[in-house]
Structure formats: structure tokens, C-alpha cells
């Protein structure tokens, strides 16, 4: 294994931590987008009210109301 000095090792560790955090943020974003997509489908294809959709998709009611308003325009 090549020699890595302390500064380089600290840089590598910092980069790894930043990469892990970015990966977590992207995963959270994908999950939220998936929930929004499912909520849009429920709004379009069912007669469920906003509270029920929010409960099913684990989204705030305000988010479902916003999605419904976007669909209706």
C-alpha cells in the first residue's frame, strides 16, 4: 500500500464522509419523490381525500393539498 501522510488521510476521510452524506440526501430525495408520485396517482385515480392519501403515503396533508392543486391546474 502506498504511503499516505496524515493530511492526505484526513482529506480522504473528509471526502468519504461528504460522499456518505450526499448519498443519504439523495436517498431521502428519491423516497420523497416516490411518495409524491404515488400520491399523485391516488389523487388522479381515486376519490380518496387528502388526509387519507397523506396517511397512506406518510406525507403532510399540506403536501397532498399542494399536489392536488398542481394536478387540477
N, C-alpha and C positions, 0 to 999 in steps of 0.2 A: 504494500500500500504506500502510495507516495506521501511524503512529509507534508503535513498541513499545520501551519502555525496557528496560534491562538486567535488572531484576528480573523483568519480565514474560517476557522471553525465557528466563531461567533457569527460571521456572515452567513455561513451555511445554515446554522441553527435558526437564525432570524428568517431566512428565506423559507425554510421548511415550515416555520410557524405561520408565516404570511400565506403560504400556499394552502395549508390546512384550513385557515380561517376563510380564505376565499372560497375554497371547496364547500365549506359549511354554508356560507352565504348563498352560493349558487344552488345548493340542495334545497335550502329553505325557499328560495325564489321559485324553483321548479315545483315544489309541493304546493305553494300558494297558487301558482298559475294553473295547476291541475285541478285544485279545488274550485277556482273561479270558472274554469271550463266546464266542469261538471255542474256547477250552479247555473251557468248559462243554459245548459241543456235542460235542466229541470224547469227553469223558468219558461223556456220555449215549448216544452213538450208536455207539461203537466199543469194542473190547476193548483198546485201547492202554494201556500202563502209564504211570504218572505221568512217568517220565523221558522217554519218547518224546514225550509231549504237551508237556512243558517245552521240549524241544529244538525241536520244530516251531514253537511259539508264542513262543519266546525268553523264557520266564518261569522264575523259580526253581522248582525242584522243590517246595519248601515251599509256594509259592503254589498249585501244581496240587493238592497234597495237601489244602490248605485248601478249595479249590473242590470237590474230590471229597467231602470231609466235609460240606460245606454241601448238596450235591445229595442225598446219601444220608439226610439227616435230614428 
